[in-house]
Amino acid sequence: MGSMGDEVGEAIAGELRLMDPSVRMSRALARQLLDPHFVEVGASGRRWTYEEMLAALPEMTGAAEDGPRYEPSEMVGVVLAPGLVHLTYETTIDGNRARRSSLWRRRGAEGEWRMYYHQATPVPAEG
């Protein structure tokens, strides 16, 4: 088993991979990073299940190689228990900001890290 810093690093690496257009476009690659019990509450307020997210991800913002990309900032993680990491950060994409929170857990014989829960909350435009 790795150290707590390693666990946070593994979760951050997975989070960043999920922002990569090549992963977002590939159901097979995204499946490796999402827990089968995955749930998301998106910035729109919609609740997404594992299958819904895998089906929609290639069409979502950030999936096109030549389109807008997620720009994460202030990403930090905390080990809640062995094999369970909570990440918080902000993203900007196409001028829209959101505060994000993810739970990552280590599963399977190989100890793969997968996103179990994700929530995005829009940040209102400053004015």
C-alpha positions in Angstrom: 0.0 0.0 0.0 1.2 3.5 -0.8 1.5 6.5 1.4 -1.3 9.1 1.8 0.6 11.4 -0.5 0.7 8.7 -3.1 -3.1 8.1 -2.7 -3.9 11.8 -3.3 -1.5 11.8 -6.3 -3.2 8.8 -7.8 -6.7 10.4 -7.4 -5.4 13.7 -8.9 -3.9 11.8 -11.9 -7.2 10.1 -12.5 -9.1 13.4 -12.2 -6.8 15.0 -14.8 -7.1 12.0 -17.1 -10.9 12.4 -17.1 -10.5 16.0 -18.4 -8.4 14.7 -21.3 -10.5 14.8 -24.6 -9.1 11.4 -25.7 -10.4 9.8 -22.5 -13.7 11.7 -22.7 -14.2 10.4 -26.3 -13.4 6.8 -25.4 -16.0 4.8 -23.5 -13.4 2.1 -22.8 -10.9 4.6 -21.2 -13.6 6.4 -19.2 -14.9 3.1 -17.9 -11.4 2.5 -16.4 -11.7 5.7 -14.4 -15.4 5.6 -13.2 -16.6 3.3 -10.5 -19.5 1.1 -11.5 -21.5 2.8 -8.7 -20.5 6.3 -9.9 -23.0 9.2 -9.4 -22.5 12.8 -10.4 -24.5 15.9 -9.6 -23.5 18.2 -12.4 -23.3 22.0 -12.5 -26.8 21.9 -14.2 -28.2 20.1 -11.1 -28.8 17.0 -13.1 -28.0 13.6 -11.5 -25.9 11.3 -13.7 -25.4 7.6 -13.3 -22.5 5.5 -14.4 -24.1 4.4 -17.7 -25.6 7.8 -18.4 -22.2 9.5 -18.0 -20.4 6.9 -20.1 -22.9 7.4 -22.9 -22.9 11.3 -22.7 -19.2 12.0 -22.1 -18.2 12.0 -25.7 -20.8 14.7 -26.5 -20.0 16.9 -23.4 -17.9 20.1 -23.4 -14.3 19.3 -23.2 -14.4 16.1 -25.3 -13.3 17.6 -28.7 -9.6 17.7 -29.4 -10.0 21.1 -31.0 -12.6 22.5 -28.6 -12.4 24.2 -25.2 -10.5 22.3 -22.5 -11.0 22.2 -18.7 -8.5 24.3 -16.9 -8.2 23.0 -13.3 -6.8 25.1 -10.4 -6.3 24.9 -6.7 -6.7 21.0 -6.7 -6.1 19.5 -3.3 -6.9 16.1 -1.8 -7.4 14.6 1.6 -7.3 10.9 2.4 -10.6 10.2 4.3 -9.7 6.5 4.9 -7.2 4.1 3.3 -8.3 3.8 -0.3 -10.7 6.8 -0.2 -9.6 10.3 -1.3 -11.7 13.5 -1.5 -10.5 16.1 -4.1 -11.7 19.7 -4.3 -10.8 22.2 -7.0 -12.1 24.8 -9.5 -12.3 24.5 -13.3 -12.8 27.1 -16.0 -14.0 26.0 -19.4 -15.2 28.2 -22.2 -15.4 31.1 -19.7 -17.5 29.2 -17.2 -16.2 28.5 -13.7 -17.2 25.7 -11.4 -16.2 24.4 -7.9 -15.8 20.7 -8.0 -15.6 17.9 -5.4 -14.8 14.2 -6.2 -14.5 11.0 -4.2 -12.0 8.5 -5.5 -11.8 4.9 -4.2 -9.3 2.1 -4.8 -11.0 -1.0 -6.0 -10.3 -4.4 -7.6 -7.5 -6.9 -7.5 -5.2 -4.4 -9.1 -6.1 -1.6 -6.8 -7.3 0.7 -9.5 -8.4 4.2 -8.5 -11.9 5.1 -9.8 -14.2 8.1 -9.3 -17.1 7.2 -7.1 -18.8 10.6 -6.8 -18.5 14.0 -8.4 -20.3 17.3 -7.9 -19.9 20.5 -9.7 -21.3 23.9 -8.6 -21.3 26.8 -10.9 -19.5 30.0 -9.8 -21.5 33.1 -10.8 -19.9 35.6 -13.1 -18.3 38.4 -11.0 -19.9 41.7 -11.7 
